Amino acid sequence: MEDYSKRAKEQWGQIAQYQEFEEKTKGVSDTQQKDVINRFMLIFTEFGKIKELDTSCDTETVKNFV
């Protein structure tokens, strides 16, 4: 993760959006960042399961899955 952060700062550190990101996240610990990443991965895992659903299933099945 540190390599990615370093490359991101080198590539985009001069733009306003990156500077805004740094300002918003400067008080966030590594543990908190890892927690957020893990929660996003859980969401993406669920999306992957939805992708595998039979497209002919009814709306109620999808609602119950989500």
TORMARKE-868184 format. One record per residue: x, y negated, z negated of N, C-alpha, C, O, CB in turn. Coordinates in steps of 0.02 Angstrom, whole numbers, plus 50000, padded with zeros to 5 digits. Glycine has a CB too. Layout:
# residues N
XYZXYZXYZXYZXYZ;...
//
This chain:
# residues 66
500415006050000500005000050000500434993750000500264988750031499535000049940;500994994149965501444988349962501724986650032501784980750050502014989549913;501884991850071502134990650139501614987050180501774982350217502334997250172;500984989350175500444986150212500364978950191500294974450233499794989950202;500374977650126500294970850101500854966350126500734960550145500284970850024;501454968850125502024964950149501954963350223502064957650244502684968750136;501774968350263501694967150335501124962350349501174958050393501574973750372;500574963050311500004958550321500204951350305500014946750342499414960650276;500574950350251500784943550233501244940650286501184934750304501124943550165;501714944750311502164942350364501784940450426501934935350458502684947750381;501284944450444500924943250506500394937750501500314933750547500604949650529;500034937650444499464933050439499524928050381499054924250370498844936950431;500074928050346500144923750287500044916350299499884912650253500804924750258;500144914150360500094906950375499384904750392499264898750397500554905250432;498924909450402498244907350421497814906250360497924909250307497924912550468;497314901950367496884899950311496514905850281496444906150220496394894750334;496284910550321495904916150296496334920550250496094922950199495634920350353;496964921450268497404925550225497544921850160497544924850106498064927150262;497654915350165497774911450105497164911450058497244911649997497964904250124;496564911350087495954911850048495914918750014495724919149956495324910650093;496084923950051496094930650023496574931049963496394933749911496294935850076;497174928349971497654928349917497404924749855497494926949798498314925249940;497074919149867496814915149811496264919049774496244919049712496524908349837;495834922349811495274926049781495514932349744495184934549697494774927949834;496074935149766496284941649738496894941149692497154946349671496424946349793;497124935249678497744934649639497684937249567498194938949537497974927549638;497094937549540497014940049472496804947349469496654950049415496504935949436;496794950649526496574957649530497174962249520497684961649554496224959049598;497114966849472497664971449458497704976949511497234978049549497584974549388;498264980449512498344986149558497814991449544497554994549590499054989149551;497664992449481497164997449462496474995449490496104999649515497124998249386;496314989149484495674986749511495654987349587495144989249615495554979449490;496204985849621496234986549693496134993749714495774995249761496904983849720;496464998349678496395005449694495675007749683495415011849721496875009649652;495355005249630494665006949616494215004649673493775008449695494445003749550;494314998649698493904996049753494015000349816493535002149850494094988649768;494635002049830494795006149888494455012949881494165015449929495555007049896;494485015949822494175022449811493415022149820493115026749848494335025049741;493115016749796492385016049805492205015149878491695017849900492125010049764;492605011449916492485010849988492545017650022492155019250067492975005750020;493035021550002493125028150032492515032550018492315036450062493755031550004;492215032049959491605035749945491035033649991490655037850016491405034749872;490985027150003490475024650049490595027350119490125029650152490465016850050;491215027050143491365029550210491245037050215491055039550268492085027950228;491365040650161491235047850160490485049150170490285053550208491475051050094;490075045150136489355045850144489145044150215488715047450243488985041350094;489435038950244489275037250314489465042950360489105044450408489645030850335;490025046150346490235051950386489725057550382489585060850433490915054350363;489445058650323488935063850316488305062050355487995066350387488755064750241;488115055650354487535053350391487645054350466487195056350502487385045950375;488245052950488488415053750559488305060950582488115062150639489135051650571;488415065650537488345072650553487625075150550487485080850570488775076750506;487155070950526486465073050521486165074150591486375070950639486045067950483;485705078550594485335079750656484945073350674484565070850632484845085850650;485045070750733484725064450752483975065150759483615060150763485015061850817;483725071250761483005072150766482655072350698482045072950694482855078650804;483045071650644482745071950578482305065750566482405060550597483285072550523;481845066550521481375061050508481685055750463482185056950430480735063750478;481365050050462481605044350423481635046050349482095043750314481155038350435;481165049850324481145051650253481775055550233482035054650178480515055650237;482005059950277482605063850263483205059150256483615059950211482735068950319;483245054350300483805049550297483755045350234484255044350200483805044950360;483165042950218483065038950157483285042950095483625040250051482325036850150;483105049250092483285053350034484035054550032484315055149977482925060050036;484345054850088485075056050090485455050050064485935050750026485305057650162;485225044150083485555037950063485385036549992485615031549964485355032050109;
//
